[in-house]
Amino acid sequence: MDIPSIKNEDQYEALREKGYSKEKSARIANTPDSGKKGGKAKPYEQWTKDELYEQAKRVDIKGRSKMDKESLIHALRNG
């Protein structure tokens, strides 16, 4: 896989050191606000399918167009 430019190099390197794959590390490091403390977002089960699809698109989940809501949730959590 060719890795595009990484938006948060420090986070990417930290994830790689923890054993994450290059792909997953890049996805996380390139997600907006990924380094900030969470807790404000509602659980994926409360998102609409369209919202889940857009998030899957942002993090480049392959096959997302054929997924139902449950599959999108699983892919986003286990990407």
Beta strands, then each sheet from edge to edge (+ up, - down):
end
